[in-house]
Amino acid sequence: MTQPGADELPGLLAQIAGEQDAEEADREAHGSEPARRRGRAAYARLLARLAPALAVSARGAGAAAVASGRWLADVIIDAAPHIPIRDLEKLKAHHGGRTGEELADALVRTATVATSSVGVAGGALSAVKWAVPVSLLTIPIQLTVEVVAVAAIEIKLVGELHEVYGLPVRGTLGQRGSAYALAWANRRGINPLDPHSLSAAMGSVTRQRVQRRLIGRAGRGLGTAAPLMAGAVFGAYSNQRQTGLLADSLRADLRRKRALTGGLTGRVVARALESGTPGRRPRLPRALRRSGPKS
């Protein structure tokens, strides 16, 4: 079989991000464990195709771009417009009519399962010998593969949470992709009514923030390169935790723009809002107040 080239990277990352939709439907039809096994097998196949494509792309970008992280940021920004983001009506239809915080909870659960599965599949790549550029030897290829795959899944989550909270970004695919990539890097929501948010998303600041975030994720994920199943276990745990932290921070910021009800989280938020005293801004529980960019 012909190995995929660098020009296929956006399509491959879009497939990886969209695979969680199939796993979600499979879970509804056949239960959690069969869906998890099928999902891990699917991610393993996709990551095995992604690795050589990334290696080809890195050779073309050159050692300086790879070492600085600029190449990896370009890969994500180029792929972001291709990542499938479902609108609110499709999300409700795919989740049995759930709305509000209950729907957001379901999206986060699906994304954390997906990034955990990528961690297992990425850890398994440590047993495979890839022909990689010398400039990539400081960051093993399986870690690079996992970092960009997880980023694609999380950017999809970011876009769909904006839909759920009634703050979708409109515009061209390129504008929407850049905006959601910036929101992912900052762990903050994009306000589509604020022209400064949108102009920042289309500028060099997006590339810089994405680059910084990717380097941070790569550094935290070095345990994935441990031999055999040790890397897989670490990757699954680390990815699940980091995706959960991203979701907590983003949702806390989106709630300040537009509070929702429904689901366990919605009930907690509603109770906190009801308990506030007149003339004083109510405080949410600590777990729901996480916000601010973290690299």
Legacy VTK file of the C-alpha trace (Angstrom):
# vtk DataFile Version 3.0
C-alpha trace
ASCII
DATASET POLYDATA
POINTS 295 float
0.000 0.000 0.000
1.299 3.466 -0.901
2.264 5.555 2.092
0.325 8.812 2.479
2.159 12.036 1.633
2.315 15.340 3.465
-0.573 16.761 1.419
-2.849 14.148 2.977
-2.252 15.351 6.540
-5.343 17.609 6.806
-7.593 14.799 5.583
-6.040 12.251 7.933
-6.409 14.528 10.948
-10.020 15.236 9.970
-10.649 11.466 9.885
-9.054 11.057 13.314
-11.176 13.870 14.760
-14.331 12.460 13.167
-13.694 8.886 14.307
-15.138 9.702 17.725
-18.540 10.259 16.068
-18.497 6.666 14.803
-17.359 5.395 18.208
-20.150 7.398 19.825
-22.773 5.770 17.573
-21.200 2.354 18.136
-21.405 2.850 21.891
-25.122 3.615 21.665
-25.742 0.523 19.547
-23.421 -2.089 21.091
-22.314 -0.834 24.520
-19.193 0.806 25.894
-16.599 -1.994 25.847
-17.145 -3.247 22.261
-17.169 0.374 21.069
-13.937 1.102 22.960
-12.182 -1.917 21.393
-13.352 -0.999 17.907
-12.335 2.623 18.461
-8.824 1.718 19.594
-8.337 -0.499 16.558
-9.552 2.285 14.254
-7.244 4.849 15.852
-4.294 2.451 15.587
-4.875 2.131 11.829
-5.191 5.889 11.392
-2.094 6.671 13.467
-0.099 4.129 11.473
-1.006 6.119 8.337
-0.371 9.461 10.018
3.200 8.669 11.114
4.821 8.393 7.655
2.853 11.415 6.413
4.230 13.486 9.299
7.752 12.241 8.605
7.510 13.330 4.954
6.084 16.700 5.984
8.866 17.244 8.540
11.545 16.556 5.925
10.005 19.166 3.674
9.701 21.747 6.464
13.366 21.536 7.448
15.200 21.087 10.730
14.757 24.685 11.941
10.967 24.642 11.562
10.735 21.242 13.261
13.014 22.181 16.159
11.128 25.425 16.872
7.694 23.821 16.760
6.621 26.058 13.859
6.153 23.038 11.607
3.856 21.287 14.087
1.772 24.468 14.499
1.442 24.750 10.712
0.204 21.157 10.543
-2.571 21.861 13.058
-3.591 25.232 11.611
-3.739 23.767 8.093
-5.871 20.864 9.337
-8.247 22.894 11.545
-10.604 24.040 8.730
-11.076 20.389 7.690
-12.063 19.103 11.140
-15.790 18.235 11.097
-17.769 20.401 13.545
-21.421 19.391 13.966
-23.976 22.154 14.384
-26.356 22.229 17.336
-29.211 20.437 15.579
-26.968 17.544 14.527
-25.483 17.325 17.996
-28.927 17.078 19.591
-30.016 14.480 17.026
-26.879 12.384 17.635
-27.377 12.490 21.424
-31.013 11.566 21.822
-32.300 15.129 22.080
-29.988 16.165 24.933
-29.430 19.900 25.301
-27.458 22.353 27.406
-25.020 21.114 30.012
-26.224 17.538 29.607
-25.214 17.636 25.936
-21.895 19.305 26.805
-21.210 16.566 29.395
-21.801 13.915 26.712
-19.406 15.607 24.270
-16.663 15.789 26.891
-17.115 12.104 27.800
-16.809 11.118 24.135
-13.715 13.260 23.590
-11.923 11.955 26.689
-12.591 8.365 25.592
-11.242 9.244 22.145
-8.017 10.865 23.379
-7.518 7.998 25.828
-7.830 5.543 22.930
-5.297 7.574 20.951
-2.960 7.318 23.944
-3.208 3.538 23.897
-2.663 3.410 20.137
0.153 5.969 20.294
1.953 4.042 23.027
1.798 0.926 20.867
3.688 2.771 18.116
6.811 2.696 20.310
7.392 -0.859 19.100
7.421 0.244 15.439
10.551 1.477 13.674
9.837 4.573 11.566
12.279 6.193 9.137
12.254 9.725 10.542
14.345 12.846 9.917
17.309 13.302 12.222
15.785 16.582 13.457
12.850 14.648 14.924
14.951 12.318 17.043
14.652 14.550 20.106
10.870 13.982 20.076
10.003 10.377 19.117
7.740 10.078 16.097
5.028 8.251 18.029
4.769 11.217 20.412
4.488 13.690 17.529
1.757 11.540 15.992
-0.152 11.398 19.258
0.147 15.127 19.980
-1.339 16.191 16.629
-4.051 13.506 16.752
-5.162 14.597 20.227
-5.089 18.251 19.155
-7.424 17.473 16.246
-9.889 15.673 18.536
-9.792 18.491 21.072
-10.295 21.215 18.447
-13.418 19.360 17.338
-14.588 19.340 20.969
-13.882 23.079 21.246
-15.942 23.855 18.147
-18.875 21.713 19.222
-18.916 23.165 22.741
-19.200 26.610 21.157
-22.261 25.299 19.299
-23.808 23.920 22.487
-23.296 27.171 24.381
-24.881 29.221 21.597
-21.627 30.898 20.551
-20.726 29.315 17.195
-18.136 31.071 15.048
-19.445 31.960 11.608
-17.464 32.690 8.470
-15.358 30.689 6.057
-13.908 27.300 6.965
-10.510 28.949 7.323
-11.827 31.614 9.705
-13.701 29.090 11.813
-10.743 26.707 11.909
-8.329 29.433 13.018
-10.755 30.681 15.667
-11.261 27.242 17.176
-7.512 26.511 17.045
-6.904 29.735 19.000
-9.632 28.833 21.514
-7.990 25.412 21.937
-4.562 26.957 22.507
-5.893 29.531 25.008
-8.433 27.227 26.687
-10.883 30.115 26.366
-14.001 30.613 24.305
-14.194 32.821 21.221
-16.848 35.542 21.375
-18.197 35.717 17.799
-19.625 39.198 18.491
-16.253 40.598 19.518
-14.297 41.766 16.445
-11.046 41.730 18.433
-11.431 37.976 19.120
-11.953 37.196 15.447
-9.183 39.467 14.189
-6.753 37.898 16.670
-7.738 34.441 15.420
-6.749 35.352 11.871
-3.398 36.885 12.825
0.032 35.548 13.736
-1.036 35.273 17.375
-2.888 32.036 16.582
0.225 30.391 15.186
2.292 31.497 18.179
-0.246 30.290 20.750
-0.797 26.969 18.983
2.964 26.467 18.696
3.442 27.110 22.417
0.607 24.795 23.383
1.842 21.952 21.186
5.362 22.178 22.619
3.905 22.060 26.137
1.781 19.026 25.320
4.745 17.235 23.752
6.852 17.838 26.854
4.153 16.492 29.178
3.640 13.448 26.976
7.214 12.131 26.915
6.122 9.159 29.034
4.239 7.868 25.993
7.592 6.895 24.514
8.167 4.332 27.283
8.476 0.760 25.976
5.401 -1.267 25.036
2.336 -1.066 27.304
3.938 1.329 29.820
3.766 4.063 27.186
0.214 3.115 26.266
-1.006 3.294 29.869
0.707 6.642 30.450
-0.623 8.038 27.161
-4.205 7.006 27.915
-4.144 8.536 31.405
-2.343 11.736 30.410
-4.553 12.425 27.388
-7.764 11.800 29.289
-6.672 14.134 32.082
-5.505 16.932 29.763
-8.694 16.785 27.669
-10.754 16.998 30.857
-8.792 20.058 32.027
-9.264 21.721 28.638
-13.017 21.087 28.758
-13.314 22.399 32.338
-11.493 25.619 31.510
-13.298 26.239 28.222
-16.752 25.516 29.652
-16.131 27.818 32.619
-15.322 30.619 30.179
-18.285 29.861 27.907
-20.653 29.788 30.902
-19.710 33.347 31.745
-20.878 34.305 28.279
-24.000 32.150 28.243
-25.094 29.929 31.153
-26.938 26.707 30.336
-29.083 24.273 32.306
-29.569 20.522 32.116
-27.503 17.530 33.220
-25.559 17.161 36.459
-23.286 20.117 35.712
-26.256 22.294 34.824
-27.972 21.528 38.128
-24.811 22.436 40.055
-24.493 25.695 38.101
-28.180 26.530 38.583
-27.959 25.914 42.342
-24.882 28.145 42.587
-26.618 30.913 40.655
-29.781 30.655 42.754
-27.800 30.923 45.990
-26.181 34.219 45.000
-27.103 37.299 46.989
-28.639 40.343 45.229
-26.077 42.798 43.911
-23.263 40.284 44.239
-21.948 37.967 41.566
-22.491 34.351 42.665
-19.492 32.071 42.915
-19.471 28.701 41.220
-17.917 25.607 42.825
-14.125 25.508 42.489
-14.194 22.656 39.933
-16.327 24.786 37.603
-14.289 27.967 37.915
-11.131 26.757 36.177
-10.176 29.099 33.402
-7.205 30.781 31.833
-4.593 29.580 29.404
-2.276 26.830 30.541
0.505 25.509 28.402
LINES 1 296
295 0 1 2 3 4 5 6 7 8 9 10 11 12 13 14 15 16 17 18 19 20 21 22 23 24 25 26 27 28 29 30 31 32 33 34 35 36 37 38 39 40 41 42 43 44 45 46 47 48 49 50 51 52 53 54 55 56 57 58 59 60 61 62 63 64 65 66 67 68 69 70 71 72 73 74 75 76 77 78 79 80 81 82 83 84 85 86 87 88 89 90 91 92 93 94 95 96 97 98 99 100 101 102 103 104 105 106 107 108 109 110 111 112 113 114 115 116 117 118 119 120 121 122 123 124 125 126 127 128 129 130 131 132 133 134 135 136 137 138 139 140 141 142 143 144 145 146 147 148 149 150 151 152 153 154 155 156 157 158 159 160 161 162 163 164 165 166 167 168 169 170 171 172 173 174 175 176 177 178 179 180 181 182 183 184 185 186 187 188 189 190 191 192 193 194 195 196 197 198 199 200 201 202 203 204 205 206 207 208 209 210 211 212 213 214 215 216 217 218 219 220 221 222 223 224 225 226 227 228 229 230 231 232 233 234 235 236 237 238 239 240 241 242 243 244 245 246 247 248 249 250 251 252 253 254 255 256 257 258 259 260 261 262 263 264 265 266 267 268 269 270 271 272 273 274 275 276 277 278 279 280 281 282 283 284 285 286 287 288 289 290 291 292 293 294
